[in-house]
Amino acid sequence: MPLSWTRGLLAAAALSPLLACASPAPDAVRAAQMGPRPFFLVNDMNDSALKTQLQSCAKKAVFTPRDWSIGHRGAALQFPEHTKESYEAAARSGAGIVECDVTFTKDKQLVCRHAQNDLHTTTNILATPLASTCVKPFTPATFDAAGNLLTPASAECRTSEITLAEFKTLRGKMDAANTRARTVNEYLAGTANFRTDLYSGPSSGTLLTHAESIELFKRLGVKMTPELKFPSVAMPFDGFTQEQYAQKMIDEYKAAGVPARNVWPQSFYQPDVLYWVNKEPAFGKQAVFLDDANSDADLPSAADLLNYKAQGINIVAPPTFALLKADAAGNIVPSPYAMNAKAAGLDIITWTVERSGILADGNNGFYFQGFDSAIQREGDLMRVLDVLAKQVGVIGVFSDWPATTTFYANCAGLK
C-alpha cells in the first residue's frame, strides 16, 4: 500500500540507536520523499566511480530520514523559511533534524525567525498596519536622471517591536527584498530567480512560536536544532537578560518533555554556548558553536579550536568554505581548518548547501570561496557532500533542500 504524504518518513526507532525503544511520533514521516532534484544532480555529474555508485543507489525503492540531513530554516529553497509549511517540507524530504532560529517579541515570547530584525524581508509586515511599528519605515529607492541607482530601498522591522499576538497575524514570505523598489509591493517582490514564490501565498507562510515548533517537530518525528539569535536590541531588554534568554530557550524543551539528546542548541555567541555547557550540561553536551567567519582570515587557529574543546565545547559549525579547498588538479580536499578541528577532538556540522543558486555559472559566492574553481556543474554538489562526509567527517550538513542531503546520506550509509 503506498504511504501518504502525512505518514511519509521512517519511524524514529530506525533513525538512531538513541531512539530504538521510542514509539513513532503521530505524524512521523516514514519514507522520505526525494522528488526529482537529487536524481537530476546525480545524472548531471561527470562520469566517475561516485556517479556510478549514486546512480545505483538511485534505484532504491525507499529512502529514509537521516540525522546527517539538517533542514536549514526548514526547506528554504522553495518554502518561506521558519514557517510551518517549510518545516513540514523539510521533514517530508528526510531531514532528521530541523532548525528553528529563535528570537523574542516585545512581550519576551520566543518565536522562530532568522533574525530579530528581518521581518521586512521575511514577512508581509510592510504591507500591513504593523508597518507603523518598524524602527526604520520603508524608504523607496532613488535614481538619477539616467536611471542609475543613487540610494537603495530600505526598511527595518523587528520582532521586539511587536507583541506575540501581533507577530502571529503576519505571513512568512521568501527572504528577499528588491533594493530598486519604489513601492512596498515592489520591495517585497525580490525573490531570487532560483527560488519560487509558489508557496508564499496568503494561505501559507504560517509563523510559529518556538514552543509551537517543538510540538510540530515532535509530531513529525524529527530532532531539533534551535539557534539562539543575538538580539538587535540592547540587553537586558526590559529586564530580560541574555542569560535568561538562553535559559528560556532550553526551558521550553524541558516543558515539552524533549530529551536533551534530541536537541542541538546553537549560537554564534560563545557565552551562550558556554552558558549551556556550564548551566545545562545535558543540553550543553550537544551545544553547537557556530562560526561567523566571512573568509579564511577570520577562521579560528588550531590553538583556538583546542581551547574550545578545553572549555567543554564539543561541536563547531563553520560555513562550508571553511572546510574545503581546491587542489592544483581541481580536486576538492579538506582544508587546514577541517584538519585542525578534527585534531582538536571537535565534531563538525556545516552550513549551508542548496543556497547558492546555479553552480555551473561560476562565481558561486560565500559558501564556495576557496574551492569554487573545482565546481563546474550542478552535479558537483554531490562531490562536495562526498568529501564532507568521507574526508572531513562532518556529522551533519544544513541544507535549504534536505532531499539532496537525505539522498546522499542514504547512499553513503550515514545515520
ROZA-358110 format. One line per field, with one value per residue (C-alpha): residue number from 1; residue in one letter; x, y, z. Coordinates in nm, 3 decimals. Last residue first. Example, Ala and Ser with C-alpha at 12.3 -4.5 7.8 and 13.67 -1.06 7.14 Angstrom:
REM ROZA-358110
num	[2 / 1];
residuo	[S / A];
X	[1.367 / 1.230];
Y	[-0.106 / -0.450];
Z	[0.714 / 0.780];
END
This chain:
REM ROZA-358110
num	[415 / 414 / 413 / 412 / 411 / 410 / 409 / 408 / 407 / 406 / 405 / 404 / 403 / 402 / 401 / 400 / 399 / 398 / 397 / 396 / 395 / 394 / 393 / 392 / 391 / 390 / 389 / 388 / 387 / 386 / 385 / 384 / 383 / 382 / 381 / 380 / 379 / 378 / 377 / 376 / 375 / 374 / 373 / 372 / 371 / 370 / 369 / 368 / 367 / 366 / 365 / 364 / 363 / 362 / 361 / 360 / 359 / 358 / 357 / 356 / 355 / 354 / 353 / 352 / 351 / 350 / 349 / 348 / 347 / 346 / 345 / 344 / 343 / 342 / 341 / 340 / 339 / 338 / 337 / 336 / 335 / 334 / 333 / 332 / 331 / 330 / 329 / 328 / 327 / 326 / 325 / 324 / 323 / 322 / 321 / 320 / 319 / 318 / 317 / 316 / 315 / 314 / 313 / 312 / 311 / 310 / 309 / 308 / 307 / 306 / 305 / 304 / 303 / 302 / 301 / 300 / 299 / 298 / 297 / 296 / 295 / 294 / 293 / 292 / 291 / 290 / 289 / 288 / 287 / 286 / 285 / 284 / 283 / 282 / 281 / 280 / 279 / 278 / 277 / 276 / 275 / 274 / 273 / 272 / 271 / 270 / 269 / 268 / 267 / 266 / 265 / 264 / 263 / 262 / 261 / 260 / 259 / 258 / 257 / 256 / 255 / 254 / 253 / 252 / 251 / 250 / 249 / 248 / 247 / 246 / 245 / 244 / 243 / 242 / 241 / 240 / 239 / 238 / 237 / 236 / 235 / 234 / 233 / 232 / 231 / 230 / 229 / 228 / 227 / 226 / 225 / 224 / 223 / 222 / 221 / 220 / 219 / 218 / 217 / 216 / 215 / 214 / 213 / 212 / 211 / 210 / 209 / 208 / 207 / 206 / 205 / 204 / 203 / 202 / 201 / 200 / 199 / 198 / 197 / 196 / 195 / 194 / 193 / 192 / 191 / 190 / 189 / 188 / 187 / 186 / 185 / 184 / 183 / 182 / 181 / 180 / 179 / 178 / 177 / 176 / 175 / 174 / 173 / 172 / 171 / 170 / 169 / 168 / 167 / 166 / 165 / 164 / 163 / 162 / 161 / 160 / 159 / 158 / 157 / 156 / 155 / 154 / 153 / 152 / 151 / 150 / 149 / 148 / 147 / 146 / 145 / 144 / 143 / 142 / 141 / 140 / 139 / 138 / 137 / 136 / 135 / 134 / 133 / 132 / 131 / 130 / 129 / 128 / 127 / 126 / 125 / 124 / 123 / 122 / 121 / 120 / 119 / 118 / 117 / 116 / 115 / 114 / 113 / 112 / 111 / 110 / 109 / 108 / 107 / 106 / 105 / 104 / 103 / 102 / 101 / 100 / 99 / 98 / 97 / 96 / 95 / 94 / 93 / 92 / 91 / 90 / 89 / 88 / 87 / 86 / 85 / 84 / 83 / 82 / 81 / 80 / 79 / 78 / 77 / 76 / 75 / 74 / 73 / 72 / 71 / 70 / 69 / 68 / 67 / 66 / 65 / 64 / 63 / 62 / 61 / 60 / 59 / 58 / 57 / 56 / 55 / 54 / 53 / 52 / 51 / 50 / 49 / 48 / 47 / 46 / 45 / 44 / 43 / 42 / 41 / 40 / 39 / 38 / 37 / 36 / 35 / 34 / 33 / 32 / 31 / 30 / 29 / 28 / 27 / 26 / 25 / 24 / 23 / 22 / 21 / 20 / 19 / 18 / 17 / 16 / 15 / 14 / 13 / 12 / 11 / 10 / 9 / 8 / 7 / 6 / 5 / 4 / 3 / 2 / 1];
residuo	[K / L / G / A / C / N / A / Y / F / T / T / T / A / P / W / D / S / F / V / G / I / V / G / V / Q / K / A / L / V / D / L / V / R / M / L / D / G / E / R / Q / I / A / S / D / F / G / Q / F / Y / F / G / N / N / G / D / A / L / I / G / S / R / E / V / T / W / T / I / I / D / L / G / A / A / K / A / N / M / A / Y / P / S / P / V / I / N / G / A / A / D / A / K / L / L / A / F / T / P / P / A / V / I / N / I / G / Q / A / K / Y / N / L / L / D / A / A / S / P / L / D / A / D / S / N / A / D / D / L / F / V / A / Q / K / G / F / A / P / E / K / N / V / W / Y / L / V / D / P / Q / Y / F / S / Q / P / W / V / N / R / A / P / V / G / A / A / K / Y / E / D / I / M / K / Q / A / Y / Q / E / Q / T / F / G / D / F / P / M / A / V / S / P / F / K / L / E / P / T / M / K / V / G / L / R / K / F / L / E / I / S / E / A / H / T / L / L / T / G / S / S / P / G / S / Y / L / D / T / R / F / N / A / T / G / A / L / Y / E / N / V / T / R / A / R / T / N / A / A / D / M / K / G / R / L / T / K / F / E / A / L / T / I / E / S / T / R / C / E / A / S / A / P / T / L / L / N / G / A / A / D / F / T / A / P / T / F / P / K / V / C / T / S / A / L / P / T / A / L / I / N / T / T / T / H / L / D / N / Q / A / H / R / C / V / L / Q / K / D / K / T / F / T / V / D / C / E / V / I / G / A / G / S / R / A / A / A / E / Y / S / E / K / T / H / E / P / F / Q / L / A / A / G / R / H / G / I / S / W / D / R / P / T / F / V / A / K / K / A / C / S / Q / L / Q / T / K / L / A / S / D / N / M / D / N / V / L / F / F / P / R / P / G / M / Q / A / A / R / V / A / D / P / A / P / S / A / C / A / L / L / P / S / L / A / A / A / A / L / L / G / R / T / W / S / L / P / M];
X	[2.278 / 2.514 / 2.511 / 2.663 / 2.358 / 2.113 / 2.322 / 2.339 / 1.963 / 1.899 / 2.146 / 1.962 / 1.614 / 1.713 / 1.661 / 1.798 / 2.061 / 2.249 / 2.505 / 2.565 / 2.826 / 3.112 / 3.383 / 3.622 / 3.728 / 3.423 / 3.127 / 3.246 / 3.427 / 3.114 / 2.891 / 3.110 / 3.125 / 2.744 / 2.736 / 2.943 / 2.619 / 2.526 / 2.830 / 3.185 / 3.283 / 3.657 / 3.739 / 3.484 / 3.710 / 3.832 / 3.500 / 3.211 / 2.981 / 3.028 / 2.989 / 2.919 / 3.114 / 3.075 / 2.781 / 2.752 / 2.652 / 2.303 / 2.163 / 2.390 / 2.167 / 2.143 / 2.420 / 2.471 / 2.617 / 2.847 / 2.848 / 3.179 / 3.275 / 3.573 / 3.864 / 4.124 / 4.276 / 3.936 / 3.914 / 4.270 / 4.207 / 3.896 / 4.072 / 4.359 / 4.104 / 3.975 / 4.000 / 3.800 / 4.002 / 4.085 / 4.434 / 4.600 / 4.397 / 4.058 / 3.977 / 3.710 / 3.619 / 3.600 / 3.404 / 3.121 / 3.040 / 3.166 / 2.975 / 3.171 / 3.073 / 3.217 / 3.252 / 3.369 / 3.614 / 3.909 / 3.741 / 3.708 / 4.071 / 4.188 / 3.999 / 4.164 / 4.508 / 4.442 / 4.350 / 4.000 / 3.879 / 3.856 / 4.140 / 3.974 / 3.681 / 3.345 / 3.386 / 3.070 / 3.146 / 2.860 / 2.932 / 2.696 / 2.569 / 2.548 / 2.693 / 2.540 / 2.192 / 2.274 / 2.519 / 2.259 / 2.440 / 2.802 / 2.779 / 2.459 / 2.621 / 2.933 / 2.727 / 2.556 / 2.890 / 3.026 / 2.777 / 2.728 / 2.471 / 2.332 / 2.124 / 2.142 / 1.837 / 1.737 / 1.986 / 1.837 / 1.515 / 1.203 / 0.940 / 0.770 / 0.849 / 1.212 / 1.232 / 1.079 / 1.326 / 1.618 / 1.500 / 1.421 / 1.775 / 1.942 / 1.704 / 1.753 / 2.129 / 2.097 / 1.897 / 1.528 / 1.485 / 1.308 / 1.573 / 1.895 / 2.039 / 2.049 / 1.826 / 1.926 / 1.946 / 2.190 / 1.990 / 1.962 / 1.971 / 1.740 / 1.846 / 1.568 / 1.503 / 1.231 / 0.928 / 0.680 / 0.458 / 0.755 / 0.872 / 0.531 / 0.529 / 0.876 / 0.784 / 0.484 / 0.712 / 0.941 / 0.642 / 0.530 / 0.459 / 0.238 / 0.367 / 0.062 / -0.294 / -0.193 / 0.052 / 0.423 / 0.434 / 0.472 / 0.707 / 0.999 / 1.376 / 1.642 / 1.517 / 1.589 / 1.280 / 1.264 / 0.890 / 0.854 / 1.022 / 0.799 / 0.490 / 0.629 / 0.686 / 0.984 / 1.187 / 1.547 / 1.655 / 1.414 / 1.395 / 1.428 / 1.359 / 1.070 / 0.750 / 0.602 / 0.260 / 0.189 / -0.101 / 0.103 / 0.350 / 0.071 / -0.032 / 0.334 / 0.373 / 0.554 / 0.869 / 1.098 / 1.008 / 1.191 / 1.127 / 1.397 / 1.342 / 1.537 / 1.521 / 1.866 / 2.015 / 2.152 / 2.053 / 2.120 / 1.812 / 1.980 / 1.811 / 1.943 / 1.766 / 1.614 / 1.497 / 1.191 / 1.209 / 1.007 / 0.997 / 1.301 / 1.217 / 0.910 / 0.600 / 0.399 / 0.443 / 0.212 / -0.081 / 0.010 / 0.201 / 0.534 / 0.474 / 0.449 / 0.721 / 1.083 / 1.233 / 1.076 / 1.057 / 1.436 / 1.531 / 1.521 / 1.695 / 1.630 / 1.283 / 1.110 / 0.948 / 1.024 / 0.800 / 0.955 / 0.647 / 0.816 / 0.897 / 1.189 / 1.440 / 1.499 / 1.616 / 1.417 / 1.617 / 1.516 / 1.694 / 1.628 / 1.568 / 1.405 / 1.222 / 0.896 / 1.064 / 1.196 / 0.859 / 0.685 / 0.932 / 0.878 / 0.499 / 0.506 / 0.721 / 1.082 / 1.183 / 0.931 / 0.925 / 1.120 / 1.491 / 1.406 / 1.326 / 1.313 / 1.530 / 1.818 / 1.671 / 1.954 / 2.050 / 2.305 / 2.013 / 1.881 / 1.526 / 1.460 / 1.478 / 1.265 / 1.264 / 1.635 / 1.727 / 1.902 / 2.165 / 2.296 / 2.316 / 2.494 / 2.762 / 2.815 / 2.844 / 3.097 / 3.305 / 3.318 / 3.147 / 3.080 / 2.775 / 2.447 / 2.273 / 2.347 / 2.213 / 1.894 / 1.842 / 1.875 / 1.626 / 1.341 / 1.141 / 1.312 / 1.016 / 1.148 / 0.969 / 0.844 / 0.749 / 0.629 / 0.273 / 0.189 / 0.552 / 0.686 / 0.730 / 1.072 / 1.284 / 1.546 / 1.554 / 1.918 / 2.007 / 1.908 / 1.680 / 1.520 / 1.339 / 1.243 / 1.000 / 1.091 / 0.948 / 0.598 / 0.287 / 0.138 / 0.224 / 0.063 / 0.239 / 0.155 / 0.000];
Y	[0.793 / 0.775 / 0.473 / 0.665 / 0.619 / 0.711 / 1.013 / 1.129 / 1.113 / 1.287 / 1.562 / 1.633 / 1.587 / 1.848 / 2.146 / 2.453 / 2.220 / 2.205 / 1.925 / 1.687 / 1.477 / 1.607 / 1.351 / 1.575 / 1.302 / 1.080 / 1.302 / 1.648 / 1.500 / 1.321 / 1.621 / 1.840 / 1.572 / 1.558 / 1.936 / 1.875 / 1.770 / 2.132 / 2.193 / 2.328 / 2.349 / 2.292 / 2.661 / 2.740 / 2.575 / 2.870 / 3.051 / 2.806 / 2.917 / 3.291 / 3.330 / 3.091 / 3.288 / 3.002 / 2.970 / 2.595 / 2.641 / 2.786 / 2.902 / 2.927 / 2.803 / 2.432 / 2.369 / 2.556 / 2.519 / 2.271 / 2.040 / 1.934 / 1.722 / 1.850 / 1.636 / 1.910 / 1.710 / 1.709 / 2.087 / 2.128 / 1.902 / 2.094 / 2.428 / 2.313 / 2.247 / 1.910 / 1.841 / 1.915 / 1.809 / 2.056 / 1.920 / 2.211 / 2.147 / 2.301 / 2.370 / 2.260 / 2.302 / 2.680 / 2.718 / 2.516 / 2.772 / 2.670 / 2.463 / 2.354 / 2.072 / 1.959 / 2.279 / 2.196 / 2.480 / 2.256 / 2.177 / 2.545 / 2.597 / 2.331 / 2.514 / 2.844 / 2.680 / 2.543 / 2.895 / 3.035 / 3.146 / 3.514 / 3.512 / 3.222 / 3.445 / 3.559 / 3.377 / 3.360 / 3.023 / 2.848 / 2.689 / 2.392 / 2.266 / 1.886 / 1.835 / 2.168 / 2.014 / 1.768 / 2.023 / 2.296 / 2.555 / 2.500 / 2.383 / 2.581 / 2.904 / 2.817 / 2.808 / 3.138 / 3.298 / 3.193 / 3.398 / 3.232 / 3.010 / 2.659 / 2.420 / 2.059 / 1.881 / 1.513 / 1.401 / 1.666 / 1.466 / 1.665 / 1.673 / 1.987 / 2.179 / 2.070 / 2.188 / 2.525 / 2.555 / 2.538 / 2.851 / 3.026 / 2.961 / 3.139 / 3.436 / 3.443 / 3.451 / 3.734 / 3.932 / 4.031 / 4.339 / 4.540 / 4.416 / 4.344 / 4.358 / 4.617 / 4.539 / 4.356 / 4.036 / 3.753 / 3.462 / 3.147 / 2.869 / 2.576 / 2.233 / 1.978 / 1.610 / 1.496 / 1.273 / 1.496 / 1.521 / 1.609 / 1.864 / 2.031 / 2.045 / 2.198 / 2.448 / 2.557 / 2.623 / 2.837 / 3.036 / 2.977 / 3.173 / 3.022 / 3.113 / 2.964 / 3.076 / 3.427 / 3.292 / 3.226 / 2.868 / 2.943 / 3.233 / 3.039 / 3.011 / 3.012 / 3.353 / 3.521 / 3.663 / 4.044 / 4.108 / 4.264 / 4.586 / 4.612 / 4.584 / 4.841 / 5.090 / 5.249 / 4.928 / 4.915 / 4.726 / 4.444 / 4.245 / 3.878 / 3.607 / 3.414 / 3.507 / 3.440 / 3.569 / 3.809 / 3.795 / 3.578 / 3.858 / 4.084 / 3.831 / 3.779 / 4.151 / 4.384 / 4.597 / 4.313 / 4.119 / 4.386 / 4.577 / 4.753 / 4.922 / 5.007 / 5.099 / 5.163 / 5.510 / 5.653 / 5.386 / 5.492 / 5.581 / 5.848 / 6.130 / 5.994 / 5.728 / 5.696 / 5.379 / 5.394 / 5.421 / 5.169 / 5.265 / 5.215 / 5.103 / 4.931 / 4.964 / 5.158 / 4.866 / 4.681 / 4.814 / 4.555 / 4.562 / 4.628 / 4.328 / 4.077 / 3.854 / 3.752 / 4.077 / 4.342 / 4.096 / 4.065 / 4.246 / 3.976 / 3.741 / 3.403 / 3.394 / 3.131 / 3.287 / 3.317 / 3.544 / 3.847 / 4.073 / 4.279 / 3.960 / 3.721 / 3.535 / 3.171 / 3.014 / 2.692 / 2.417 / 2.066 / 1.736 / 1.405 / 1.586 / 1.330 / 1.524 / 1.502 / 1.656 / 1.951 / 2.006 / 2.008 / 2.266 / 2.491 / 2.468 / 2.552 / 2.856 / 2.923 / 2.999 / 3.063 / 2.745 / 2.670 / 2.673 / 2.735 / 2.376 / 2.420 / 2.707 / 2.478 / 2.126 / 1.903 / 1.583 / 1.388 / 1.298 / 1.078 / 1.015 / 0.709 / 0.637 / 0.361 / 0.179 / 0.212 / 0.263 / 0.590 / 0.387 / 0.252 / 0.602 / 0.710 / 0.442 / 0.512 / 0.886 / 0.821 / 0.598 / 0.883 / 1.018 / 1.391 / 1.461 / 1.586 / 1.249 / 1.267 / 1.622 / 1.537 / 1.236 / 1.455 / 1.706 / 1.483 / 1.437 / 1.262 / 1.187 / 1.028 / 0.717 / 0.702 / 1.061 / 1.089 / 1.218 / 1.056 / 1.022 / 0.669 / 0.484 / 0.500 / 0.195 / 0.250 / 0.625 / 0.661 / 0.387 / 0.632 / 0.659 / 0.315 / 0.377 / 0.727 / 0.573 / 0.614 / 0.923 / 0.982 / 0.942 / 1.278 / 1.247 / 0.903 / 0.565 / 0.340 / 0.000];
Z	[1.010 / 0.712 / 0.480 / 0.189 / -0.036 / 0.238 / 0.338 / -0.024 / -0.067 / 0.264 / 0.173 / -0.152 / -0.004 / 0.256 / 0.026 / 0.208 / 0.352 / 0.680 / 0.682 / 0.972 / 1.149 / 0.934 / 0.858 / 0.663 / 0.420 / 0.385 / 0.463 / 0.362 / 0.063 / -0.055 / 0.005 / -0.215 / -0.484 / -0.478 / -0.529 / -0.841 / -1.010 / -1.071 / -1.291 / -1.288 / -0.922 / -0.869 / -0.919 / -0.648 / -0.389 / -0.180 / -0.184 / -0.226 / 0.057 / 0.005 / -0.369 / -0.651 / -0.910 / -1.157 / -1.398 / -1.339 / -0.975 / -1.021 / -0.688 / -0.385 / -0.104 / -0.183 / 0.072 / 0.401 / 0.662 / 0.836 / 1.138 / 1.289 / 1.590 / 1.784 / 1.900 / 1.850 / 1.564 / 1.396 / 1.419 / 1.293 / 0.992 / 0.895 / 0.944 / 0.721 / 0.446 / 0.329 / -0.047 / -0.360 / -0.666 / -0.941 / -1.004 / -0.824 / -0.510 / -0.432 / -0.068 / 0.178 / 0.546 / 0.590 / 0.265 / 0.418 / 0.687 / 1.030 / 1.285 / 1.591 / 1.825 / 2.158 / 2.358 / 2.711 / 2.767 / 2.677 / 2.346 / 2.260 / 2.364 / 2.120 / 1.846 / 1.938 / 1.930 / 1.582 / 1.476 / 1.442 / 1.099 / 1.007 / 0.752 / 0.573 / 0.487 / 0.628 / 0.959 / 1.169 / 1.332 / 1.508 / 1.845 / 1.872 / 2.206 / 2.214 / 2.563 / 2.661 / 2.661 / 2.940 / 3.082 / 3.137 / 3.348 / 3.243 / 2.882 / 2.827 / 2.947 / 2.747 / 2.429 / 2.509 / 2.602 / 2.258 / 2.059 / 1.718 / 1.886 / 1.861 / 2.071 / 1.939 / 2.082 / 2.066 / 2.333 / 2.565 / 2.577 / 2.477 / 2.752 / 2.623 / 2.943 / 2.915 / 2.556 / 2.654 / 2.942 / 2.698 / 2.515 / 2.841 / 2.966 / 2.676 / 2.712 / 3.088 / 3.031 / 2.779 / 3.033 / 3.019 / 3.242 / 2.970 / 2.729 / 2.919 / 2.662 / 2.386 / 2.091 / 1.773 / 1.976 / 1.901 / 1.764 / 1.976 / 1.719 / 1.777 / 1.647 / 1.681 / 1.618 / 1.381 / 1.444 / 1.261 / 1.569 / 1.789 / 1.532 / 1.537 / 1.918 / 1.923 / 1.651 / 1.858 / 2.156 / 1.939 / 1.821 / 1.468 / 1.151 / 0.880 / 0.533 / 0.362 / 0.288 / 0.180 / -0.079 / -0.035 / -0.160 / -0.533 / -0.460 / -0.604 / -0.575 / -0.848 / -0.969 / -0.636 / -0.465 / -0.469 / -0.468 / -0.120 / -0.235 / -0.544 / -0.326 / -0.084 / -0.366 / -0.543 / -0.537 / -0.656 / -0.341 / -0.418 / -0.098 / -0.018 / 0.239 / 0.083 / 0.259 / 0.603 / 0.698 / 0.985 / 1.232 / 1.471 / 1.528 / 1.655 / 1.919 / 2.011 / 2.067 / 1.829 / 1.843 / 1.956 / 1.641 / 1.445 / 1.123 / 0.924 / 0.589 / 0.274 / -0.093 / -0.236 / -0.274 / -0.601 / -0.851 / -1.210 / -1.410 / -1.624 / -1.431 / -1.104 / -0.904 / -0.557 / -0.387 / -0.166 / 0.213 / 0.412 / 0.777 / 1.002 / 1.356 / 1.214 / 1.432 / 1.169 / 0.929 / 1.170 / 0.964 / 0.699 / 0.368 / 0.540 / 0.768 / 0.481 / 0.623 / 0.560 / 0.422 / 0.647 / 0.938 / 0.945 / 1.267 / 1.532 / 1.295 / 1.136 / 1.288 / 1.503 / 1.810 / 2.182 / 2.390 / 2.556 / 2.535 / 2.263 / 2.077 / 2.102 / 1.882 / 1.799 / 1.474 / 1.443 / 1.272 / 1.166 / 1.234 / 1.060 / 0.733 / 0.506 / 0.238 / 0.433 / 0.737 / 0.539 / 0.368 / 0.708 / 0.838 / 0.537 / 0.569 / 0.937 / 0.864 / 0.951 / 0.595 / 0.321 / 0.112 / -0.208 / -0.128 / 0.238 / 0.331 / 0.709 / 0.831 / 0.729 / 0.742 / 0.861 / 0.677 / 0.881 / 1.109 / 0.830 / 0.710 / 0.490 / 0.119 / -0.028 / -0.362 / -0.424 / -0.790 / -0.707 / -0.519 / -0.849 / -0.988 / -0.670 / -0.703 / -1.072 / -1.002 / -0.726 / -0.952 / -1.201 / -1.512 / -1.474 / -1.264 / -1.412 / -1.366 / -0.994 / -0.964 / -1.155 / -0.927 / -0.618 / -0.766 / -0.884 / -0.562 / -0.272 / -0.048 / 0.269 / 0.390 / 0.748 / 0.822 / 1.179 / 1.209 / 1.542 / 1.661 / 1.635 / 1.965 / 2.125 / 2.203 / 1.934 / 1.991 / 2.092 / 1.845 / 1.574 / 1.273 / 1.283 / 1.610 / 1.492 / 1.248 / 0.881 / 0.689 / 0.498 / 0.701 / 0.611 / 0.246 / 0.227 / 0.204 / -0.089 / 0.000];
END
